[in-house]
Amino acid sequence: MTTSLDAPMQVPELPLAFAYEMHNAVAQGYFKVDFEIVWKTIQNNLPELDQQTKAVLQQLIG
């Protein structure tokens, strides 16, 4: 059985490693957060990630 933690590893076309690293940087404060970079990431990358995620979900549920 696949757990929610295993699922991202089965979908290599999604840039989830980058999303995970971004989460850690913001949530844990590993370095000073540059909100301009965060905002640009939201504007430029999140829509594409949303579409990729929906496409994968559609494949999984058929």
C-alpha positions as a printed NumPy array, in Angstrom:
array([[  0.   ,   0.   ,   0.   ],
       [  1.275,   3.468,  -0.892],
       [  1.366,   6.022,   1.883],
       [  1.019,   9.736,   1.351],
       [  4.758,  10.054,   2.002],
       [  5.591,   7.52 ,  -0.716],
       [  3.295,   8.975,  -3.361],
       [  5.498,  11.91 ,  -4.448],
       [  8.364,   9.539,  -5.179],
       [  6.152,   7.688,  -7.66 ],
       [  5.489,  10.856,  -9.679],
       [  8.931,  12.109, -10.744],
       [  7.523,  14.639, -13.226],
       [  6.245,  16.778, -10.353],
       [  8.89 ,  19.095,  -8.836],
       [  7.955,  18.094,  -5.319],
       [ 11.509,  18.044,  -3.988],
       [ 11.759,  21.762,  -4.713],
       [  8.398,  22.384,  -3.05 ],
       [  9.518,  20.423,   0.003],
       [ 12.762,  22.412,   0.228],
       [ 10.847,  25.691,  -0.103],
       [  8.489,  24.596,   2.674],
       [ 11.404,  23.765,   4.959],
       [ 13.122,  27.057,   4.266],
       [ 10.005,  29.073,   5.055],
       [  8.647,  27.   ,   7.932],
       [ 11.901,  26.261,   9.702],
       [ 13.657,  29.544,   8.962],
       [ 16.812,  27.864,   7.687],
       [ 17.783,  31.176,   6.182],
       [ 16.304,  34.612,   5.897],
       [ 13.17 ,  34.356,   3.806],
       [ 13.125,  36.617,   0.762],
       [  9.426,  37.296,   0.352],
       [  9.955,  38.592,  -3.179],
       [ 11.304,  35.174,  -4.183],
       [  8.414,  33.448,  -2.41 ],
       [  5.899,  35.69 ,  -4.19 ],
       [  7.53 ,  35.147,  -7.595],
       [  7.514,  31.404,  -6.972],
       [  3.798,  31.549,  -6.16 ],
       [  3.034,  33.569,  -9.275],
       [  5.35 ,  31.798, -11.711],
       [  5.56 ,  28.187, -10.554],
       [  2.423,  27.39 ,  -8.599],
       [  0.017,  27.548, -11.577],
       [  2.161,  25.053, -13.511],
       [  2.481,  22.783, -10.478],
       [ -1.297,  22.948, -10.07 ],
       [ -1.817,  21.821, -13.674],
       [  0.775,  19.048, -13.367],
       [ -0.8  ,  17.825, -10.148],
       [ -4.28 ,  17.8  , -11.688],
       [ -2.994,  15.855, -14.703],
       [ -1.371,  13.22 , -12.494],
       [ -4.467,  12.98 , -10.329],
       [ -6.617,  12.517, -13.417],
       [ -4.33 ,   9.678, -14.572],
       [ -4.548,   8.011, -11.178],
       [ -8.324,   8.159, -10.885],
       [ -8.869,   7.556, -14.569]])
